[in-house]
Structure formats: structure tokens, C-alpha cells
């Protein structure tokens, strides 16, 4: 069975302050969104990931994930939403 997990990260993060949405802030050295991605892949390595982010932050997320060697092994798609 094919499975896809949607990670909803389209918020602006204004309530958290800090200039960038909290899904892109680092927690233990990695962006918060990465921890969500990793949790789904740990639970089932065959799960595809759909990352839903605000369209203004798509290029930022691409740069973050392109710089993470471990993300190269994950099957994910980035779509606009939020």
C-alpha cells in the first residue's frame, strides 16, 4: 500500500516571533520541519512526504533541505498552502 504523510507547515509563525516561521527554526541543530519528516520516515521508510508551506517560503525550505545530506534520501514533495 502506498502511503503519503502531509506535513502542514504553512503558518507564518508570527505568534512565536523571531522573524521566521517556527517550522524553519533549529531544534537540536535541525529545522523543526525536519524532525516531523524524520519521525514519519522512522515509522515507515516507504512513506512519501508532502510538505505544505506558504508559497513565500518554498524556496527557503528547498535551500534548507538541499543543504541537508540526510534529506537527499527522503521522497518528498513541496507544495504551496497555508
C-alpha atoms as a printed R data frame, in Angstrom:
   type eleno elety resid chain resno      x      y      z
1  ATOM     1    CA   UNK     A     1  0.000  0.000  0.000
2  ATOM     2    CA   UNK     A     2  1.296  3.468 -0.899
3  ATOM     3    CA   UNK     A     3  1.237  5.987  1.933
4  ATOM     4    CA   UNK     A     4  1.721  9.747  1.916
5  ATOM     5    CA   UNK     A     5  2.061 11.862  5.040
6  ATOM     6    CA   UNK     A     6  1.141 15.530  4.767
7  ATOM     7    CA   UNK     A     7  3.191 17.803  6.991
8  ATOM     8    CA   UNK     A     8  1.245 21.026  7.355
9  ATOM     9    CA   UNK     A     9  3.775 23.805  7.860
10 ATOM    10    CA   UNK     A    10  2.108 26.732  6.104
11 ATOM    11    CA   UNK     A    11  1.805 29.025  9.099
12 ATOM    12    CA   UNK     A    12  3.516 32.382  9.309
13 ATOM    13    CA   UNK     A    13  4.807 31.876 12.849
14 ATOM    14    CA   UNK     A    14  4.009 35.454 13.875
15 ATOM    15    CA   UNK     A    15  2.800 34.487 17.353
16 ATOM    16    CA   UNK     A    16  6.130 32.790 18.044
17 ATOM    17    CA   UNK     A    17  8.083 35.901 16.999
18 ATOM    18    CA   UNK     A    18 11.678 35.683 15.835
19 ATOM    19    CA   UNK     A    19 11.440 36.748 12.197
20 ATOM    20    CA   UNK     A    20 10.991 33.341 10.533
21 ATOM    21    CA   UNK     A    21  8.242 30.751 10.942
22 ATOM    22    CA   UNK     A    22  8.964 28.263 13.703
23 ATOM    23    CA   UNK     A    23  8.957 25.294 11.297
24 ATOM    24    CA   UNK     A    24 12.262 26.612  9.921
25 ATOM    25    CA   UNK     A    25 13.920 27.360 13.258
26 ATOM    26    CA   UNK     A    26 16.530 24.967 14.530
27 ATOM    27    CA   UNK     A    27 15.843 22.494 17.307
28 ATOM    28    CA   UNK     A    28 18.828 20.333 18.299
29 ATOM    29    CA   UNK     A    29 20.678 21.556 15.208
30 ATOM    30    CA   UNK     A    30 17.960 20.796 12.636
31 ATOM    31    CA   UNK     A    31 14.884 22.710 11.471
32 ATOM    32    CA   UNK     A    32 11.654 21.782 13.276
33 ATOM    33    CA   UNK     A    33 10.097 20.593  9.990
34 ATOM    34    CA   UNK     A    34 12.956 18.098  9.630
35 ATOM    35    CA   UNK     A    35 12.014 16.465 12.946
36 ATOM    36    CA   UNK     A    36  8.494 15.882 11.595
37 ATOM    37    CA   UNK     A    37  9.859 14.443  8.349
38 ATOM    38    CA   UNK     A    38 12.248 12.181 10.214
39 ATOM    39    CA   UNK     A    39  9.524 10.886 12.562
40 ATOM    40    CA   UNK     A    40  7.339  9.779  9.652
41 ATOM    41    CA   UNK     A    41 10.256  8.105  7.884
42 ATOM    42    CA   UNK     A    42 11.328  6.325 11.073
43 ATOM    43    CA   UNK     A    43  7.804  4.963 11.487
44 ATOM    44    CA   UNK     A    44  7.636  3.748  7.869
45 ATOM    45    CA   UNK     A    45 10.569  4.352  5.482
46 ATOM    46    CA   UNK     A    46  8.310  3.845  2.428
47 ATOM    47    CA   UNK     A    47  6.006  6.738  3.325
48 ATOM    48    CA   UNK     A    48  6.129  9.627  0.859
49 ATOM    49    CA   UNK     A    49  6.120 13.100  2.372
50 ATOM    50    CA   UNK     A    50  4.135 16.088  1.192
51 ATOM    51    CA   UNK     A    51  5.384 19.316  2.790
52 ATOM    52    CA   UNK     A    52  2.790 22.083  2.733
53 ATOM    53    CA   UNK     A    53  4.336 25.540  3.250
54 ATOM    54    CA   UNK     A    54  3.371 29.104  2.422
55 ATOM    55    CA   UNK     A    55  4.398 29.886 -1.154
56 ATOM    56    CA   UNK     A    56  6.693 32.692  0.034
57 ATOM    57    CA   UNK     A    57  8.774 30.150  1.978
58 ATOM    58    CA   UNK     A    58  9.078 27.355 -0.609
59 ATOM    59    CA   UNK     A    59 12.491 28.458 -1.899
60 ATOM    60    CA   UNK     A    60 13.726 28.849  1.687
61 ATOM    61    CA   UNK     A    61 12.649 25.286  2.512
62 ATOM    62    CA   UNK     A    62 14.284 23.959 -0.666
63 ATOM    63    CA   UNK     A    63 17.583 25.606  0.335
64 ATOM    64    CA   UNK     A    64 17.360 24.145  3.841
65 ATOM    65    CA   UNK     A    65 16.667 20.611  2.613
66 ATOM    66    CA   UNK     A    66 19.222 20.812 -0.216
67 ATOM    67    CA   UNK     A    67 21.861 21.604  2.410
68 ATOM    68    CA   UNK     A    68 20.931 18.547  4.500
69 ATOM    69    CA   UNK     A    69 22.556 15.357  3.163
70 ATOM    70    CA   UNK     A    70 20.074 13.193  5.088
71 ATOM    71    CA   UNK     A    71 17.152 14.804  3.222
72 ATOM    72    CA   UNK     A    72 18.530 13.546 -0.093
73 ATOM    73    CA   UNK     A    73 17.325 10.039  0.812
74 ATOM    74    CA   UNK     A    74 13.735 11.095  1.501
75 ATOM    75    CA   UNK     A    75 10.923 11.029 -1.021
76 ATOM    76    CA   UNK     A    76  9.161 14.372 -0.559
77 ATOM    77    CA   UNK     A    77  7.213 16.972 -2.476
78 ATOM    78    CA   UNK     A    78  6.840 20.628 -1.509
79 ATOM    79    CA   UNK     A    79  3.506 22.298 -2.251
80 ATOM    80    CA   UNK     A    80  2.067 25.741 -1.556
81 ATOM    81    CA   UNK     A    81 -0.573 26.141  1.127
82 ATOM    82    CA   UNK     A    82 -1.344 27.890  4.365
